[in-house]
Amino acid sequence: MVLKILRRRKLEWADPAVSLLNPKLMNAQTQPAVAEFPGTHPMLAEASVRNSALAVIDTEARAIAALRDRVNGSFLLACQLMFDCPGRVVVIGIGKSGHIARKIAATLASTGTPAFFVHPAEASHGDLGMITHKDVVLSLSNSGETDELLTILPLIKRQGVPLISMTGNENSSLARLADVHLDVSVPAEACPLGLAPTASTTAALVMGDALAIALLEARGFTSEDFARSHPAGSLGRRLLVHIGDVMHTGDKIPLIDGTASLSTALVEMTRKGLGMTAVVDAERRLLGVFTDGDLRRHMSPDLLTKKASDIMTRNPKTIEASMLVADAAYFLSQNRISNIFVTRDEGEEHYPVGVLHLHACVQAGFA
């Protein structure tokens, strides 16, 4: 198999630099260069490609910049309707505008404004029942004359549903039917033919983001709120998983009485498998922590005649169950310890309620 690969790459075993004993060099020499522009086709002249790409970026940047003057009374009224909405923001659109509408609905929903997308063609065949009088409709169409939208809008208006339109033509039918119209017109599309929606879809997308973020801040939406709608993501884990969710509890907590012998401590440490045990008084208040490190530091001929409390670590570091696992993992790393007791604190007194091991942080994806 290796010989076949090398032959396809036109590399020969005669080259001493390429061998299985030098895999890094071998991989580097067999990988095609991706940073160099090949320029093999006459229509792909480097200057033309760069100029075309830069023209698109400049055109769309101007389209976005033009939106600044349109954050006006209409924009504020649209925010007010969506903020006060007791139901959902229903975002509708078809074609390229439909793709943008889906993204706007997803952004609204993940930032504190309940929303969903409805396809206007499907709405004409039953999905219109998804829209209630408690909702607000945000309708997207660059021309403002999309037949599928205009077919269902009178039915939406008949329910008394507030309608916000987002179009590139303020004199269009959709703009006139709307309670609020948001102007997302652009001087020109980035497409040199003036046909493919490019700058216009970018402008609509940015206006949708502006609405979503304005509402996010008005609602006081926090990163914890965001995490609750993204529980499977890394942010969700970081902000939602607390020590109490992953710590050892109950019979898995290594505990010995303050009067216990060193041999009793060793048995408890071995049985619970955490390399340490809490030393507590009769009220289960934490007196200290005895670890295998304490054992090594106090090794002497008379060691086994001592009690665990004689050589334990007093005033050990502890954490609370409400702490985030992400913060606890950083704490353990900074202090170079592999496990720590979780306590319920009452003033200066600490009561062990669990043990957090670094392995639990690793399994939760935080170390």
ChimeraX attribute file (.defattr): number of C-alpha atoms within 10 A of each C-alpha:
attribute: neighborCount
match mode: 1-to-1
recipient: residues
	/A:1	6
	/A:2	9
	/A:3	11
	/A:4	10
	/A:5	11
	/A:6	15
	/A:7	12
	/A:8	11
	/A:9	13
	/A:10	9
	/A:11	16
	/A:12	13
	/A:13	11
	/A:14	8
	/A:15	8
	/A:16	8
	/A:17	13
	/A:18	20
	/A:19	16
	/A:20	11
	/A:21	9
	/A:22	11
	/A:23	12
	/A:24	12
	/A:25	13
	/A:26	16
	/A:27	13
	/A:28	11
	/A:29	14
	/A:30	16
	/A:31	9
	/A:32	10
	/A:33	10
	/A:34	7
	/A:35	6
	/A:36	7
	/A:37	10
	/A:38	11
	/A:39	10
	/A:40	8
	/A:41	7
	/A:42	7
	/A:43	9
	/A:44	13
	/A:45	13
	/A:46	13
	/A:47	8
	/A:48	11
	/A:49	12
	/A:50	11
	/A:51	11
	/A:52	14
	/A:53	11
	/A:54	12
	/A:55	15
	/A:56	16
	/A:57	14
	/A:58	13
	/A:59	18
	/A:60	23
	/A:61	14
	/A:62	15
	/A:63	25
	/A:64	20
	/A:65	11
	/A:66	15
	/A:67	20
	/A:68	10
	/A:69	7
	/A:70	14
	/A:71	14
	/A:72	11
	/A:73	11
	/A:74	16
	/A:75	18
	/A:76	14
	/A:77	15
	/A:78	21
	/A:79	19
	/A:80	13
	/A:81	19
	/A:82	25
	/A:83	18
	/A:84	11
	/A:85	16
	/A:86	13
	/A:87	16
	/A:88	20
	/A:89	27
	/A:90	22
	/A:91	27
	/A:92	27
	/A:93	25
	/A:94	21
	/A:95	12
	/A:96	16
	/A:97	22
	/A:98	21
	/A:99	15
	/A:100	23
	/A:101	29
	/A:102	20
	/A:103	18
	/A:104	27
	/A:105	25
	/A:106	18
	/A:107	20
	/A:108	22
	/A:109	18
	/A:110	19
	/A:111	22
	/A:112	21
	/A:113	23
	/A:114	19
	/A:115	25
	/A:116	21
	/A:117	20
	/A:118	23
	/A:119	19
	/A:120	24
	/A:121	18
	/A:122	11
	/A:123	18
	/A:124	15
	/A:125	9
	/A:126	9
	/A:127	13
	/A:128	17
	/A:129	9
	/A:130	11
	/A:131	19
	/A:132	16
	/A:133	15
	/A:134	15
	/A:135	24
	/A:136	27
	/A:137	27
	/A:138	27
	/A:139	27
	/A:140	29
	/A:141	28
	/A:142	25
	/A:143	17
	/A:144	23
	/A:145	15
	/A:146	18
	/A:147	11
	/A:148	16
	/A:149	22
	/A:150	15
	/A:151	14
	/A:152	15
	/A:153	18
	/A:154	12
	/A:155	13
	/A:156	18
	/A:157	16
	/A:158	9
	/A:159	13
	/A:160	14
	/A:161	18
	/A:162	21
	/A:163	24
	/A:164	28
	/A:165	27
	/A:166	27
	/A:167	26
	/A:168	24
	/A:169	21
	/A:170	19
	/A:171	11
	/A:172	16
	/A:173	14
	/A:174	26
	/A:175	26
	/A:176	14
	/A:177	17
	/A:178	19
	/A:179	16
	/A:180	21
	/A:181	24
	/A:182	26
	/A:183	22
	/A:184	28
	/A:185	22
	/A:186	24
	/A:187	13
	/A:188	17
	/A:189	21
	/A:190	23
	/A:191	15
	/A:192	11
	/A:193	7
	/A:194	11
	/A:195	10
	/A:196	13
	/A:197	16
	/A:198	18
	/A:199	27
	/A:200	25
	/A:201	27
	/A:202	19
	/A:203	26
	/A:204	29
	/A:205	20
	/A:206	17
	/A:207	22
	/A:208	21
	/A:209	17
	/A:210	17
	/A:211	20
	/A:212	24
	/A:213	17
	/A:214	14
	/A:215	20
	/A:216	19
	/A:217	12
	/A:218	12
	/A:219	13
	/A:220	10
	/A:221	15
	/A:222	12
	/A:223	12
	/A:224	14
	/A:225	16
	/A:226	18
	/A:227	20
	/A:228	16
	/A:229	14
	/A:230	15
	/A:231	15
	/A:232	10
	/A:233	11
	/A:234	13
	/A:235	15
	/A:236	18
	/A:237	20
	/A:238	19
	/A:239	19
	/A:240	18
	/A:241	18
	/A:242	19
	/A:243	24
	/A:244	19
	/A:245	14
	/A:246	19
	/A:247	22
	/A:248	19
	/A:249	15
	/A:250	9
	/A:251	9
	/A:252	14
	/A:253	24
	/A:254	27
	/A:255	21
	/A:256	23
	/A:257	20
	/A:258	22
	/A:259	15
	/A:260	15
	/A:261	17
	/A:262	21
	/A:263	15
	/A:264	15
	/A:265	25
	/A:266	18
	/A:267	13
	/A:268	20
	/A:269	22
	/A:270	14
	/A:271	12
	/A:272	15
	/A:273	13
	/A:274	20
	/A:275	17
	/A:276	26
	/A:277	28
	/A:278	31
	/A:279	26
	/A:280	22
	/A:281	13
	/A:282	9
	/A:283	8
	/A:284	16
	/A:285	20
	/A:286	23
	/A:287	21
	/A:288	22
	/A:289	25
	/A:290	27
	/A:291	21
	/A:292	14
	/A:293	12
	/A:294	15
	/A:295	17
	/A:296	9
	/A:297	10
	/A:298	13
	/A:299	10
	/A:300	9
	/A:301	7
	/A:302	8
	/A:303	14
	/A:304	12
	/A:305	10
	/A:306	13
	/A:307	17
	/A:308	30
	/A:309	23
	/A:310	14
	/A:311	18
	/A:312	24
	/A:313	18
	/A:314	14
	/A:315	11
	/A:316	14
	/A:317	13
	/A:318	16
	/A:319	20
	/A:320	19
	/A:321	21
	/A:322	13
	/A:323	14
	/A:324	18
	/A:325	30
	/A:326	21
	/A:327	16
	/A:328	23
	/A:329	24
	/A:330	14
	/A:331	14
	/A:332	18
	/A:333	13
	/A:334	9
	/A:335	9
	/A:336	9
	/A:337	13
	/A:338	14
	/A:339	18
	/A:340	24
	/A:341	27
	/A:342	26
	/A:343	19
	/A:344	17
	/A:345	15
	/A:346	9
	/A:347	6
	/A:348	5
	/A:349	11
	/A:350	22
	/A:351	18
	/A:352	23
	/A:353	18
	/A:354	25
	/A:355	28
	/A:356	27
	/A:357	20
	/A:358	21
	/A:359	15
	/A:360	20
	/A:361	22
	/A:362	13
	/A:363	10
	/A:364	16
	/A:365	14
	/A:366	18
	/A:367	16
